[in-house]
Structures are given as structure tokens and as C-alpha cells.
Amino acid sequence: MPKVKTNKSAAKRFKKTGTGKLVRMKAYKSHILTKKTTKRKRNLRKSTVVDETNVKNMKKIMPYL
């Protein structure tokens, strides 16, 4: 049986919480920030839980997480 490799790009983007859920940072915070409101930019700083529909695929590409 060969080793299972972790997808490194995914490993850098996702972390596991204490309860086993996957956490990610929000998108749309890198550029064109002048037209976005302060409230919107502040909320984009926070992390969020990955949707349940994607968790199965994420666990497959990060087997040792």
C-alpha cells in the first residue's frame, strides 16, 4: 500500500478545530478594498467553518489532518 500524500496547498488554507470541524478564511479581502465598506472588510477578517458539502472532499485530500 503506497503512502497517501497530503495536498499541501489545502493544508496551508484549512485548519482543524477542537471538535473536528474544518475552518477557512474568507475570500474577497485581497484587493479592490476602496469600494468595500469598513464593516464588510472587518467581517472578512474572521474565519468560518467549511460547509458540510465540501468536508468529505477536504478529508480525502488531507488524510492526516
PDB file of N, CA, C and O in Angstrom, chain B, residues numbered from 101:
ATOM      1  N   MET B 101       0.848  -1.191   0.000  1.00  0.00           N
ATOM      2  CA  MET B 101       0.000   0.000   0.000  1.00  0.00           C
ATOM      3  C   MET B 101       0.885   1.243   0.000  1.00  0.00           C
ATOM      4  O   MET B 101       1.695   1.407   0.913  1.00  0.00           O
ATOM      5  N   PRO B 102       0.758   2.128  -0.997  1.00  0.00           N
ATOM      6  CA  PRO B 102       1.592   3.333  -1.025  1.00  0.00           C
ATOM      7  C   PRO B 102       1.129   4.359   0.004  1.00  0.00           C
ATOM      8  O   PRO B 102       0.009   4.309   0.514  1.00  0.00           O
ATOM      9  N   LYS B 103       2.027   5.283   0.286  1.00  0.00           N
ATOM     10  CA  LYS B 103       1.697   6.369   1.204  1.00  0.00           C
ATOM     11  C   LYS B 103       0.648   7.274   0.564  1.00  0.00           C
ATOM     12  O   LYS B 103       0.591   7.405  -0.658  1.00  0.00           O
ATOM     13  N   VAL B 104      -0.169   7.887   1.389  1.00  0.00           N
ATOM     14  CA  VAL B 104      -1.160   8.853   0.924  1.00  0.00           C
ATOM     15  C   VAL B 104      -0.588  10.237   1.162  1.00  0.00           C
ATOM     16  O   VAL B 104      -0.222  10.578   2.287  1.00  0.00           O
ATOM     17  N   LYS B 105      -0.509  11.034   0.108  1.00  0.00           N
ATOM     18  CA  LYS B 105       0.070  12.373   0.231  1.00  0.00           C
ATOM     19  C   LYS B 105      -0.988  13.407   0.577  1.00  0.00           C
ATOM     20  O   LYS B 105      -2.117  13.353   0.090  1.00  0.00           O
ATOM     21  N   THR B 106      -0.604  14.340   1.417  1.00  0.00           N
ATOM     22  CA  THR B 106      -1.452  15.480   1.757  1.00  0.00           C
ATOM     23  C   THR B 106      -1.296  16.538   0.676  1.00  0.00           C
ATOM     24  O   THR B 106      -0.183  16.822   0.233  1.00  0.00           O
ATOM     25  N   ASN B 107      -2.407  17.117   0.256  1.00  0.00           N
ATOM     26  CA  ASN B 107      -2.375  18.238  -0.678  1.00  0.00           C
ATOM     27  C   ASN B 107      -1.880  19.459   0.099  1.00  0.00           C
ATOM     28  O   ASN B 107      -2.582  19.970   0.972  1.00  0.00           O
ATOM     29  N   LYS B 108      -0.674  19.923  -0.220  1.00  0.00           N
ATOM     30  CA  LYS B 108      -0.023  20.978   0.557  1.00  0.00           C
ATOM     31  C   LYS B 108      -0.727  22.322   0.454  1.00  0.00           C
ATOM     32  O   LYS B 108      -0.760  23.080   1.423  1.00  0.00           O
ATOM     33  N   SER B 109      -1.292  22.624  -0.714  1.00  0.00           N
ATOM     34  CA  SER B 109      -1.984  23.909  -0.847  1.00  0.00           C
ATOM     35  C   SER B 109      -3.226  23.940   0.039  1.00  0.00           C
ATOM     36  O   SER B 109      -3.561  24.980   0.606  1.00  0.00           O
ATOM     37  N   ALA B 110      -3.903  22.810   0.159  1.00  0.00           N
ATOM     38  CA  ALA B 110      -5.082  22.741   1.029  1.00  0.00           C
ATOM     39  C   ALA B 110      -4.670  22.774   2.498  1.00  0.00           C
ATOM     40  O   ALA B 110      -5.357  23.377   3.323  1.00  0.00           O
ATOM     41  N   ALA B 111      -3.555  22.128   2.824  1.00  0.00           N
ATOM     42  CA  ALA B 111      -3.095  22.085   4.210  1.00  0.00           C
ATOM     43  C   ALA B 111      -2.763  23.474   4.738  1.00  0.00           C
ATOM     44  O   ALA B 111      -2.904  23.737   5.932  1.00  0.00           O
ATOM     45  N   LYS B 112      -2.322  24.364   3.850  1.00  0.00           N
ATOM     46  CA  LYS B 112      -1.996  25.729   4.259  1.00  0.00           C
ATOM     47  C   LYS B 112      -3.247  26.582   4.444  1.00  0.00           C
ATOM     48  O   LYS B 112      -3.216  27.581   5.162  1.00  0.00           O
ATOM     49  N   ARG B 113      -4.336  26.198   3.808  1.00  0.00           N
ATOM     50  CA  ARG B 113      -5.551  27.010   3.823  1.00  0.00           C
ATOM     51  C   ARG B 113      -6.574  26.586   4.866  1.00  0.00           C
ATOM     52  O   ARG B 113      -7.414  27.391   5.267  1.00  0.00           O
ATOM     53  N   PHE B 114      -6.519  25.346   5.306  1.00  0.00           N
ATOM     54  CA  PHE B 114      -7.533  24.819   6.220  1.00  0.00           C
ATOM     55  C   PHE B 114      -6.905  24.329   7.505  1.00  0.00           C
ATOM     56  O   PHE B 114      -5.819  23.750   7.501  1.00  0.00           O
ATOM     57  N   LYS B 115      -7.604  24.567   8.615  1.00  0.00           N
ATOM     58  CA  LYS B 115      -7.170  24.095   9.925  1.00  0.00           C
ATOM     59  C   LYS B 115      -8.323  23.313  10.548  1.00  0.00           C
ATOM     60  O   LYS B 115      -9.482  23.474  10.166  1.00  0.00           O
ATOM     61  N   LYS B 116      -7.984  22.474  11.503  1.00  0.00           N
ATOM     62  CA  LYS B 116      -8.980  21.663  12.184  1.00  0.00           C
ATOM     63  C   LYS B 116      -9.266  22.260  13.565  1.00  0.00           C
ATOM     64  O   LYS B 116      -8.340  22.655  14.274  1.00  0.00           O
ATOM     65  N   THR B 117     -10.534  22.326  13.943  1.00  0.00           N
ATOM     66  CA  THR B 117     -10.898  22.849  15.253  1.00  0.00           C
ATOM     67  C   THR B 117     -10.818  21.728  16.282  1.00  0.00           C
ATOM     68  O   THR B 117     -10.559  20.577  15.932  1.00  0.00           O
ATOM     69  N   GLY B 118     -11.038  22.060  17.537  1.00  0.00           N
ATOM     70  CA  GLY B 118     -11.003  21.066  18.592  1.00  0.00           C
ATOM     71  C   GLY B 118     -12.095  20.025  18.466  1.00  0.00           C
ATOM     72  O   GLY B 118     -11.929  18.887  18.903  1.00  0.00           O
ATOM     73  N   THR B 119     -13.218  20.416  17.866  1.00  0.00           N
ATOM     74  CA  THR B 119     -14.331  19.482  17.698  1.00  0.00           C
ATOM     75  C   THR B 119     -14.239  18.687  16.404  1.00  0.00           C
ATOM     76  O   THR B 119     -15.085  17.834  16.135  1.00  0.00           O
ATOM     77  N   GLY B 120     -13.199  18.968  15.591  1.00  0.00           N
ATOM     78  CA  GLY B 120     -13.005  18.203  14.358  1.00  0.00           C
ATOM     79  C   GLY B 120     -13.536  18.861  13.099  1.00  0.00           C
ATOM     80  O   GLY B 120     -13.470  18.272  12.020  1.00  0.00           O
ATOM     81  N   LYS B 121     -14.062  20.077  13.218  1.00  0.00           N
ATOM     82  CA  LYS B 121     -14.566  20.777  12.036  1.00  0.00           C
ATOM     83  C   LYS B 121     -13.414  21.454  11.311  1.00  0.00           C
ATOM     84  O   LYS B 121     -12.365  21.706  11.905  1.00  0.00           O
ATOM     85  N   LEU B 122     -13.605  21.749  10.029  1.00  0.00           N
ATOM     86  CA  LEU B 122     -12.592  22.442   9.241  1.00  0.00           C
ATOM     87  C   LEU B 122     -12.905  23.931   9.200  1.00  0.00           C
ATOM     88  O   LEU B 122     -14.059  24.332   9.049  1.00  0.00           O
ATOM     89  N   VAL B 123     -11.863  24.740   9.337  1.00  0.00           N
ATOM     90  CA  VAL B 123     -12.017  26.194   9.355  1.00  0.00           C
ATOM     91  C   VAL B 123     -11.209  26.789   8.215  1.00  0.00           C
ATOM     92  O   VAL B 123     -10.111  26.322   7.913  1.00  0.00           O
ATOM     93  N   ARG B 124     -11.754  27.821   7.584  1.00  0.00           N
ATOM     94  CA  ARG B 124     -11.078  28.506   6.489  1.00  0.00           C
ATOM     95  C   ARG B 124     -11.222  30.005   6.664  1.00  0.00           C
ATOM     96  O   ARG B 124     -12.085  30.474   7.406  1.00  0.00           O
ATOM     97  N   MET B 125     -10.369  30.758   5.974  1.00  0.00           N
ATOM     98  CA  MET B 125     -10.506  32.206   5.968  1.00  0.00           C
ATOM     99  C   MET B 125     -11.425  32.605   4.812  1.00  0.00           C
ATOM    100  O   MET B 125     -11.562  31.868   3.835  1.00  0.00           O
ATOM    101  N   LYS B 126     -12.045  33.763   4.929  1.00  0.00           N
ATOM    102  CA  LYS B 126     -12.969  34.225   3.898  1.00  0.00           C
ATOM    103  C   LYS B 126     -12.229  34.846   2.720  1.00  0.00           C
ATOM    104  O   LYS B 126     -11.103  35.324   2.861  1.00  0.00           O
ATOM    105  N   ALA B 127     -12.869  34.835   1.567  1.00  0.00           N
ATOM    106  CA  ALA B 127     -12.294  35.381   0.341  1.00  0.00           C
ATOM    107  C   ALA B 127     -12.657  36.858   0.195  1.00  0.00           C
ATOM    108  O   ALA B 127     -13.325  37.427   1.059  1.00  0.00           O
ATOM    109  N   TYR B 128     -12.216  37.472  -0.897  1.00  0.00           N
ATOM    110  CA  TYR B 128     -12.537  38.861  -1.277  1.00  0.00           C
ATOM    111  C   TYR B 128     -11.908  39.899  -0.365  1.00  0.00           C
ATOM    112  O   TYR B 128     -12.490  40.966  -0.170  1.00  0.00           O
ATOM    113  N   LYS B 129     -10.746  39.625   0.196  1.00  0.00           N
ATOM    114  CA  LYS B 129     -10.085  40.576   1.093  1.00  0.00           C
ATOM    115  C   LYS B 129      -8.709  40.979   0.569  1.00  0.00           C
ATOM    116  O   LYS B 129      -7.943  41.601   1.305  1.00  0.00           O
ATOM    117  N   SER B 130      -8.368  40.645  -0.681  1.00  0.00           N
ATOM    118  CA  SER B 130      -7.000  40.880  -1.147  1.00  0.00           C
ATOM    119  C   SER B 130      -6.813  42.201  -1.896  1.00  0.00           C
ATOM    120  O   SER B 130      -5.771  42.840  -1.748  1.00  0.00           O
ATOM    121  N   HIS B 131      -7.779  42.620  -2.684  1.00  0.00           N
ATOM    122  CA  HIS B 131      -7.616  43.870  -3.438  1.00  0.00           C
ATOM    123  C   HIS B 131      -8.979  44.468  -3.750  1.00  0.00           C
ATOM    124  O   HIS B 131     -10.011  43.863  -3.459  1.00  0.00           O
ATOM    125  N   ILE B 132      -8.978  45.666  -4.346  1.00  0.00           N
ATOM    126  CA  ILE B 132     -10.189  46.460  -4.615  1.00  0.00           C
ATOM    127  C   ILE B 132     -10.958  46.657  -3.303  1.00  0.00           C
ATOM    128  O   ILE B 132     -12.141  46.333  -3.198  1.00  0.00           O
ATOM    129  N   LEU B 133     -10.248  47.196  -2.310  1.00  0.00           N
ATOM    130  CA  LEU B 133     -10.848  47.359  -0.992  1.00  0.00           C
ATOM    131  C   LEU B 133     -11.499  48.724  -0.789  1.00  0.00           C
ATOM    132  O   LEU B 133     -12.209  48.924   0.197  1.00  0.00           O
ATOM    133  N   THR B 134     -11.270  49.663  -1.704  1.00  0.00           N
ATOM    134  CA  THR B 134     -11.791  51.013  -1.502  1.00  0.00           C
ATOM    135  C   THR B 134     -13.309  51.064  -1.598  1.00  0.00           C
ATOM    136  O   THR B 134     -13.946  51.850  -0.898  1.00  0.00           O
ATOM    137  N   LYS B 135     -13.891  50.240  -2.451  1.00  0.00           N
ATOM    138  CA  LYS B 135     -15.351  50.271  -2.606  1.00  0.00           C
ATOM    139  C   LYS B 135     -16.082  49.421  -1.570  1.00  0.00           C
ATOM    140  O   LYS B 135     -17.306  49.491  -1.464  1.00  0.00           O
ATOM    141  N   LYS B 136     -15.351  48.633  -0.817  1.00  0.00           N
ATOM    142  CA  LYS B 136     -15.970  47.790   0.210  1.00  0.00           C
ATOM    143  C   LYS B 136     -16.067  48.565   1.513  1.00  0.00           C
ATOM    144  O   LYS B 136     -15.154  49.310   1.869  1.00  0.00           O
ATOM    145  N   THR B 137     -17.166  48.390   2.218  1.00  0.00           N
ATOM    146  CA  THR B 137     -17.373  49.126   3.455  1.00  0.00           C
ATOM    147  C   THR B 137     -16.464  48.586   4.558  1.00  0.00           C
ATOM    148  O   THR B 137     -15.978  47.457   4.486  1.00  0.00           O
ATOM    149  N   THR B 138     -16.249  49.404   5.568  1.00  0.00           N
ATOM    150  CA  THR B 138     -15.409  49.011   6.699  1.00  0.00           C
ATOM    151  C   THR B 138     -15.992  47.796   7.404  1.00  0.00           C
ATOM    152  O   THR B 138     -15.258  46.897   7.812  1.00  0.00           O
ATOM    153  N   LYS B 139     -17.301  47.771   7.545  1.00  0.00           N
ATOM    154  CA  LYS B 139     -17.970  46.645   8.199  1.00  0.00           C
ATOM    155  C   LYS B 139     -17.749  45.360   7.420  1.00  0.00           C
ATOM    156  O   LYS B 139     -17.478  44.308   7.999  1.00  0.00           O
ATOM    157  N   ARG B 140     -17.867  45.456   6.111  1.00  0.00           N
ATOM    158  CA  ARG B 140     -17.680  44.272   5.256  1.00  0.00           C
ATOM    159  C   ARG B 140     -16.250  43.747   5.345  1.00  0.00           C
ATOM    160  O   ARG B 140     -16.030  42.540   5.441  1.00  0.00           O
ATOM    161  N   LYS B 141     -15.280  44.662   5.311  1.00  0.00           N
ATOM    162  CA  LYS B 141     -13.869  44.262   5.409  1.00  0.00           C
ATOM    163  C   LYS B 141     -13.558  43.658   6.775  1.00  0.00           C
ATOM    164  O   LYS B 141     -12.787  42.704   6.878  1.00  0.00           O
ATOM    165  N   ARG B 142     -14.151  44.208   7.806  1.00  0.00           N
ATOM    166  CA  ARG B 142     -13.940  43.688   9.163  1.00  0.00           C
ATOM    167  C   ARG B 142     -14.481  42.263   9.287  1.00  0.00           C
ATOM    168  O   ARG B 142     -13.850  41.409   9.909  1.00  0.00           O
ATOM    169  N   ASN B 143     -15.647  42.008   8.694  1.00  0.00           N
ATOM    170  CA  ASN B 143     -16.230  40.668   8.742  1.00  0.00           C
ATOM    171  C   ASN B 143     -15.457  39.665   7.894  1.00  0.00           C
ATOM    172  O   ASN B 143     -15.491  38.466   8.170  1.00  0.00           O
ATOM    173  N   LEU B 144     -14.762  40.140   6.869  1.00  0.00           N
ATOM    174  CA  LEU B 144     -13.961  39.247   6.029  1.00  0.00           C
ATOM    175  C   LEU B 144     -12.694  38.779   6.733  1.00  0.00           C
ATOM    176  O   LEU B 144     -12.076  37.803   6.305  1.00  0.00           O
ATOM    177  N   ARG B 145     -12.299  39.460   7.805  1.00  0.00           N
ATOM    178  CA  ARG B 145     -11.115  39.053   8.568  1.00  0.00           C
ATOM    179  C   ARG B 145     -11.346  37.758   9.330  1.00  0.00           C
ATOM    180  O   ARG B 145     -10.405  37.002   9.573  1.00  0.00           O
ATOM    181  N   LYS B 146     -12.573  37.502   9.703  1.00  0.00           N
ATOM    182  CA  LYS B 146     -12.883  36.367  10.565  1.00  0.00           C
ATOM    183  C   LYS B 146     -12.842  35.059   9.776  1.00  0.00           C
ATOM    184  O   LYS B 146     -13.069  35.034   8.566  1.00  0.00           O
ATOM    185  N   SER B 147     -12.551  33.984  10.486  1.00  0.00           N
ATOM    186  CA  SER B 147     -12.578  32.670   9.856  1.00  0.00           C
ATOM    187  C   SER B 147     -13.993  32.108   9.921  1.00  0.00           C
ATOM    188  O   SER B 147     -14.825  32.579  10.696  1.00  0.00           O
ATOM    189  N   THR B 148     -14.253  31.098   9.101  1.00  0.00           N
ATOM    190  CA  THR B 148     -15.574  30.490   9.071  1.00  0.00           C
ATOM    191  C   THR B 148     -15.432  28.990   8.891  1.00  0.00           C
ATOM    192  O   THR B 148     -14.400  28.508   8.425  1.00  0.00           O
ATOM    193  N   VAL B 149     -16.463  28.257   9.260  1.00  0.00           N
ATOM    194  CA  VAL B 149     -16.440  26.793   9.166  1.00  0.00           C
ATOM    195  C   VAL B 149     -16.736  26.382   7.726  1.00  0.00           C
ATOM    196  O   VAL B 149     -17.588  26.977   7.067  1.00  0.00           O
ATOM    197  N   VAL B 150     -16.032  25.369   7.245  1.00  0.00           N
ATOM    198  CA  VAL B 150     -16.242  24.857   5.892  1.00  0.00           C
ATOM    199  C   VAL B 150     -17.606  24.177   5.829  1.00  0.00           C
ATOM    200  O   VAL B 150     -18.006  23.485   6.765  1.00  0.00           O
ATOM    201  N   ASP B 151     -18.317  24.377   4.720  1.00  0.00           N
ATOM    202  CA  ASP B 151     -19.640  23.806   4.540  1.00  0.00           C
ATOM    203  C   ASP B 151     -19.581  22.274   4.532  1.00  0.00           C
ATOM    204  O   ASP B 151     -18.610  21.689   4.053  1.00  0.00           O
ATOM    205  N   GLU B 152     -20.606  21.642   5.054  1.00  0.00           N
ATOM    206  CA  GLU B 152     -20.645  20.180   5.162  1.00  0.00           C
ATOM    207  C   GLU B 152     -20.547  19.482   3.802  1.00  0.00           C
ATOM    208  O   GLU B 152     -20.061  18.353   3.727  1.00  0.00           O
ATOM    209  N   THR B 153     -20.997  20.132   2.736  1.00  0.00           N
ATOM    210  CA  THR B 153     -20.950  19.515   1.409  1.00  0.00           C
ATOM    211  C   THR B 153     -19.523  19.336   0.909  1.00  0.00           C
ATOM    212  O   THR B 153     -19.268  18.486   0.056  1.00  0.00           O
ATOM    213  N   ASN B 154     -18.583  20.133   1.433  1.00  0.00           N
ATOM    214  CA  ASN B 154     -17.191  20.063   0.991  1.00  0.00           C
ATOM    215  C   ASN B 154     -16.289  19.269   1.925  1.00  0.00           C
ATOM    216  O   ASN B 154     -15.156  18.954   1.562  1.00  0.00           O
ATOM    217  N   VAL B 155     -16.762  18.942   3.106  1.00  0.00           N
ATOM    218  CA  VAL B 155     -15.904  18.312   4.118  1.00  0.00           C
ATOM    219  C   VAL B 155     -15.390  16.951   3.657  1.00  0.00           C
ATOM    220  O   VAL B 155     -14.232  16.617   3.906  1.00  0.00           O
ATOM    221  N   LYS B 156     -16.225  16.169   2.996  1.00  0.00           N
ATOM    222  CA  LYS B 156     -15.817  14.829   2.549  1.00  0.00           C
ATOM    223  C   LYS B 156     -14.615  14.915   1.613  1.00  0.00           C
ATOM    224  O   LYS B 156     -13.662  14.149   1.756  1.00  0.00           O
ATOM    225  N   ASN B 157     -14.652  15.834   0.663  1.00  0.00           N
ATOM    226  CA  ASN B 157     -13.538  16.013  -0.270  1.00  0.00           C
ATOM    227  C   ASN B 157     -12.300  16.548   0.432  1.00  0.00           C
ATOM    228  O   ASN B 157     -11.182  16.157   0.096  1.00  0.00           O
ATOM    229  N   MET B 158     -12.482  17.431   1.393  1.00  0.00           N
ATOM    230  CA  MET B 158     -11.348  18.003   2.106  1.00  0.00           C
ATOM    231  C   MET B 158     -10.624  16.933   2.928  1.00  0.00           C
ATOM    232  O   MET B 158      -9.394  16.920   2.984  1.00  0.00           O
ATOM    233  N   LYS B 159     -11.380  16.044   3.561  1.00  0.00           N
ATOM    234  CA  LYS B 159     -10.769  14.972   4.347  1.00  0.00           C
ATOM    235  C   LYS B 159     -10.005  14.001   3.453  1.00  0.00           C
ATOM    236  O   LYS B 159      -9.036  13.378   3.885  1.00  0.00           O
ATOM    237  N   LYS B 160     -10.453  13.878   2.192  1.00  0.00           N
ATOM    238  CA  LYS B 160      -9.790  12.983   1.247  1.00  0.00           C
ATOM    239  C   LYS B 160      -8.430  13.530   0.823  1.00  0.00           C
ATOM    240  O   LYS B 160      -7.475  12.764   0.694  1.00  0.00           O
ATOM    241  N   ILE B 161      -8.324  14.844   0.603  1.00  0.00           N
ATOM    242  CA  ILE B 161      -7.054  15.415   0.160  1.00  0.00           C
ATOM    243  C   ILE B 161      -6.117  15.757   1.320  1.00  0.00           C
ATOM    244  O   ILE B 161      -4.934  16.036   1.123  1.00  0.00           O
ATOM    245  N   MET B 162      -6.688  15.729   2.565  1.00  0.00           N
ATOM    246  CA  MET B 162      -5.852  15.930   3.752  1.00  0.00           C
ATOM    247  C   MET B 162      -6.105  14.787   4.734  1.00  0.00           C
ATOM    248  O   MET B 162      -6.767  14.992   5.752  1.00  0.00           O
ATOM    249  N   PRO B 163      -5.598  13.598   4.452  1.00  0.00           N
ATOM    250  CA  PRO B 163      -5.936  12.430   5.250  1.00  0.00           C
ATOM    251  C   PRO B 163      -5.388  12.448   6.676  1.00  0.00           C
ATOM    252  O   PRO B 163      -5.937  11.780   7.552  1.00  0.00           O
ATOM    253  N   TYR B 164      -4.310  13.204   6.924  1.00  0.00           N
ATOM    254  CA  TYR B 164      -3.680  13.188   8.243  1.00  0.00           C
ATOM    255  C   TYR B 164      -4.036  14.407   9.085  1.00  0.00           C
ATOM    256  O   TYR B 164      -3.431  14.629  10.133  1.00  0.00           O
ATOM    257  N   LEU B 165      -5.004  15.193   8.644  1.00  0.00           N
ATOM    258  CA  LEU B 165      -5.381  16.399   9.377  1.00  0.00           C
ATOM    259  C   LEU B 165      -6.171  16.031  10.623  1.00  0.00           C
ATOM    260  O   LEU B 165      -6.581  16.913  11.377  1.00  0.00           O
TER     261      LEU B 165
END
